């Protein structure tokens, strides 16, 4: 089986990596279902690319098979994941086109399978003091700073169920809770990655102001258009991170002793 330690998960508008050579399309069978992936190299470094919504955006956020996706990456030997998400902004300081290295999340989903642990191994609690890998976040910050790309260092992502957009009342409440951006796919992807022992970082692109803040009705076209404008920058950032990663994982993302049995 092909092995790669680094994976890129592309969100809305990011369906083709275009930074990889020697690309092969493969399908991985997991106990949770099948996942289609691309494997190739970036500067001769093996990399896996996963289009979260499928290559033609055919899978809505509430139907993404997150467990199969993370399981497939694990089977391929992935230890580090760089993920993109298109988000709505809850803050005037984060206008369209802003890039945010997420450091916290709030889970407002309702019907998703969000854990690999179902009691077979006892009651297992996973620490989420640092939901996103600090080492990967540092790598993102370093690359973006060196390339003089403006970004926000830290932000709270609130994940909603979708596929509908949020109401202005919900957005007002989310802002009071401390959320900075809102999306539909960040959870349970991040929680499953931690349970699988993977380092995971989320680079969010603000594609619009959220409902009640935006001066107009929300459309999917607006999201895709902004992503299209910024996709080359995101590819440049991820390429820089991939080639700069050291072999040693200097974080606690894979420390199973941090999990407690009840």
N, C-alpha and C positions, 0 to 999 in steps of 0.2 A: 504493500500500500504506500502511496505517496505520503511523505511526511513534510510538515511545515510548522514552524513555531509561531509564526505571526499571521494573524487574520485581519482583514478589513471587512467590516459590515457596512454596506452602503444603504442609506435610507432613501426617502423620496427624492427622485431626480438624480440619484447616483447609482445607476444600474450597470455601468461599464467602467471597470477600473482605469483602462487606458494608460496605466503606468507599469503594466506587467508584460514580460516577454515569455515565450514558450508556453502559451496558455493552453490548458486542456480543460474541457468541460467534463465533470464527473458527477455521479450521484452516489450518495452515501446512505445506506440503509441503517436506521437505528431502531431501537425498541419503541420509539415514539413516532416513527414514520420516516419518509424519505426526505432528503435535502439535496437540492442541486447546488453545485459550487463550481467556481473556477479556480484552478491552481496554476501557478506560474512562478516567475521570478521578478524581483525588483533589484537591480544591480547584483544579479546572480544569487540573491537571497530568496529562498522558497517562501512564497506567500499564498495564502488562500483568500479568495474574494467571495463574499456571500451577499447577494442582493436580497435584502430583508423582505421586500414585497414581490420578489420574482423579477426576472429580466424585463418584463413589460408592465410592471406595477399591477399585477393581477391579483395580489393577495391583500385584502384590507387589514388594518392594524389589529383588529380583534380576532382575526383568523390566522395570523402568523403562528406557525408551529415553533415557538421559541425553544421548547424542550428538545425537539429534533435538531434544530439549528445548532444549539450549544453542544449537544451530544455529538453531532457530526464533526464539529471543530475539535472536540476532545479526541475523537477517534483518529483524526489526522495528525495528532501530536501538537496541536496549537497550545501555546501557553500564554500568548498575549493577543489582545483584541483591541483594535482601534475602530470605533463606531461613530457614524454620523447620524444626526437626527435633524430634521427640519422642525422648527419650533415657532410658536407665537410668543411675542414679547408682552410681559406684564409691566414693564418699566420703561419710562420715557427715555432713560439713559441707554436703552438697548434698541435702537431703531433697526429697520430693514438692513440686512447685510452684516449685522454684528456677528462675530464669532465668540462663542462662550465655551470655556473649558469647564464643564460641569463638575461640581464637587459634592453636591448633595441632591437627594431626590425625595419627593413625597409621592406615595402610591395612592392614587384615587381610582384605580381600576376596580372592577367588581366581579368579573366572571372568568378570570384567567388562571390556568394552572401555573402556580408561581414557585414551585419547589420540586426538587427531585426526591425529597424525603417524605415518605408516607407512612412512617411508623415501623418499617421492617427492622431498622437498626436502633430502635428506641426513639426517644424524643430528642431531636437535635436542633440546637439554637445557633444561628450563625451571627457573628458580630458584624455590625455595619456602621461602626464608628467612622470608618473611612470607606464609603461605598465604592469609590473609584480608585484605581491603583495610583498611589502617589508617585511612583517611579515613571509610569507612562505619562501622567499629567506633567511632571517636570520635563520630560522629553518634549512634549508638545509645546510647553512654554519656551524652552530653549530654542527650538527650531523656529517658532514664530517670531521670537525676539530677534534672532539672528537675521531673519528675512525681513525684518521691520514690518511685520503684519500686525495690525492692531487687533487686540483681542481682550476679552474680559477674563481675568484669572479668578475663576470661581463663579458659581451661580447655582441656584436651586431649581431643579427640573421637576415639575409636577406632571405625572402621567395620568391621562384620562382614558376611558375605555374606547371612545370612538365608536363607529366611524363619524358620528356627528361632531360638529364643532361645539364648543362650550357656549353657554349663555353669558351675557354680561354680568348677571348676578353671580354666577360661578366664578368668573374671572375676578370679580371684586373680592370674593371670599378667599380665593387662592392667593391674591396679593397680600391680604391681611395675614395669611398664614406664613408669609415670607417667601413665596415662590417668585422666581424671576422670569421663567419661561415655561410654556406649556406644550406638551406633545402627546402622542398616542402610542409610542413604541418603546420607550426607554425601560419600562418595567413590564414583564419580569426578566427581560434580557440581562440586565445588570445583576439581578439576584441569582439567577441560574448560573451565570458566569462565575460568581464567587463560590457557589456551592460546588462547581466543577473544578475549583482551584485555579481559575484563569485570571490573569491580570486584565483589567478592562478599563478603558477610558472612553468618554463621550465628548466629541466636539460638536456642539450644536450651532446651527446656522439659523439666525432669526430671519424668517421669510415674510413676516407680517406682524402688525400689532394685533393682539387678541380682541375678541368680540367686546364691544363697549368702549374700547380704546381706539380701535381702527375707525377711521372716518367713513368707511364704506363696508358693505357686506363682504364676508370672507369667501374666497374661491380657491379651488385647488390649482387653478392656472397661475394665480399669483405666487403660490408656493413653488411650483415648478419653474417659473420664470426667474425667480431670484436664485434658486439653486443652479440653474443653467449659467447665470452670470458669475457665480462664485465657485463652480465645480473645479475649474483649473487650479484655483488657489488651494482648495482642500486637497486635491491630488498632490500638489507640490508639498504641502505640509506633511501629508502621510508618507510620501517618499522620503522626505528628510528624516522623519522619525524612524522609519524602517531601517535605513542605512546607519543610523546613529546608535541603535540599541546595543547595549552590551549583553554578553551571554548571561551574566549573573543577574538574577532577579532579587533586587534589594528592597523587598516589600514583604508584607504578611498575607498576601492574597491567597497563597496556597497552604497556609498554616492550619491544618486540621485541628491542632490542639487548641485553637481559639474557639472551637465549637464545643458546646457542652451537652452532655447527655442528661436527660431528666429521668 
